[in-house]
Amino acid sequence: MKKYTEMTKEELRKEQEKLAAQFEAYKNTGLKLNISRGVPCEQQLELSMGMMDVLHSEADYMSENGQDTRSYGSLTGLPEAKALMAEVMETRPENVIIFCDSSLNIMYDLISKSFTHGVMGSTPWYKLDKVKFLCVVPGYDRHFAITEYFGIEMVNIPMLDDGPDMDLVEEYVNNDAAVKGIWCVPKYSNPTGTVYSDEVVERFSKLTPAAPDFRIYWDNAYNVHHLDFNHMHVIPEILTLCREQGRPDMVYKFGSFSKISFSGSSIAALATSPANVADVTSQMKIQTIGHNKINQLRHVRFFKNAQYVMMHMAKHAAILKPKFDLVKMILNRDLAELGIADWSEPDGGYFVSFNTLPGLAKKVVGMMKDAGVNMTPAGATFPYGIDPEDRNIRIAPSYASPSDLDTAIQLFTVCVRLCSTEKLLNESN
Ligand SMILES: Cc1ncc(COP(=O)(O)O)c(C=O)c1O
């Protein structure tokens, strides 16, 4: 097939007519599909049902530290839960605080605390004229929602093939004391699937922030979420590198079992320096007497260790990979030769990041909605919901069944092609 940009007006018009008819046909089938959020499908949730059997009315509820998990205590988490989390997060148990069931909640609380009480004795952010966060784009909408909620000024940092544009990151962090943080998803990034290169991670550890209370929000949500276990990515461990550089306190690293066991009902953790652990704990002890230790124990009894977690994640991959392969196959088949789009082909995580021609993302997502398929709103992958070029669309293949996904992505390529022919015809007038 010819590139759309090389087609004559007549050829483009014919193509447009054909695609418009296809779109109408889809619209008339009354679809009701959802590829908007990175939610595990039911089959994935079933993988962890054994966790419901490891604790029962006859079970032993004592932790290895003598803590009765049914009662108060162990503020920062059970030792065995910290050991499991530390292994999965590639750090030491003493660096880990186990929270409840959402890493996003930890991030929100840390920013909230920084506003009201400051970071390790520094000026609380509410007293400052301006607080800025760097946001790697396209990125995770819920990160941006937190910083927007607190009125933090968000600065876009482009995601390059090997991670954020580090020249820009260094320029901001090392010179602007209003920059207090950066949102990072270092492995299988949401939504681009990018894996930060060794050099990028190293450059992060060598930052010399103008603000002493600057922290890297290192959200390693997809650390073990490989799609192909013969092709697993490993990145350098950021806490270790920062410690070696003499800046051990610069990172808050986050981990979660949300997409390992049960989304929203799992365990989540912060891994950070001992000084940060003490700082965070000083606030946490006011907020709670302790988190859900029964759930921590359930996770430890079921998952045992990182090796078992990896075996479990391979089962997730067996469900997810065919869905990602299907998306890749359809996008390549229907779009690769036309010169009107590009997209990511991730080795892990939950998303495919798709770029239309400039100015079409909102229109494509709107058409999908008209035809009964819900996608992440266009713009959501940028701070304030504003994609300056209106190009980026996040595809979340995990939740839909393979046949629904097949239909949704085929329709998607029809919408992309139709919008592109219209744009090119308009521009040629
Ligand atoms: C990068 C990233 N971080 C955090 C989360 C949410 O994690 P949790 O369920 O632990 O709050 C998600 C969920 O999609 C995510 O993509």
The ligand as an SDF file (V2000), in Angstrom:
LIG
                    3D

 16 16  0  0  0  0  0  0  0  0999 V2000
    3.2010    3.6850   36.8660 C   0  0  0  0  0  0  0  0  0  0  0  0
    2.1230    3.2780   37.7990 C   0  0  0  0  0  0  0  0  0  0  0  0
    2.2770    3.4920   39.1070 N   0  0  0  0  0  0  0  0  0  0  0  0
    1.3270    3.1430   40.0010 C   0  0  0  0  0  0  0  0  0  0  0  0
    0.1580    2.5390   39.5810 C   0  0  0  0  0  0  0  0  0  0  0  0
   -0.8760    2.2060   40.5940 C   0  0  0  0  0  0  0  0  0  0  0  0
   -0.3350    1.3940   41.5610 O   0  0  0  0  0  0  0  0  0  0  0  0
   -1.1020    1.0520   42.8870 P   0  0  0  0  0  0  0  0  0  0  0  0
   -2.2600    0.1940   42.5480 O   0  0  0  0  0  0  0  0  0  0  0  0
   -0.0850    0.3710   43.7260 O   0  0  0  0  0  0  0  0  0  0  0  0
   -1.5430    2.3630   43.5140 O   0  0  0  0  0  0  0  0  0  0  0  0
   -0.0330    2.2790   38.2220 C   0  0  0  0  0  0  0  0  0  0  0  0
   -1.2740    1.6550   37.7530 C   0  0  0  0  0  0  0  0  0  0  0  0
   -1.5930    1.6380   36.5970 O   0  0  0  0  0  0  0  0  0  0  0  0
    0.9710    2.6580   37.3170 C   0  0  0  0  0  0  0  0  0  0  0  0
    0.8350    2.4650   35.9990 O   0  0  0  0  0  0  0  0  0  0  0  0
  1  2  1  0
  2  3  1  0
  2 15  2  0
  3  4  2  0
  4  5  1  0
  5  6  1  0
  5 12  2  0
  6  7  1  0
  7  8  1  0
  8  9  2  0
  8 10  1  0
  8 11  1  0
 12 13  1  0
 12 15  1  0
 13 14  2  0
 15 16  1  0
M  END
$$$$
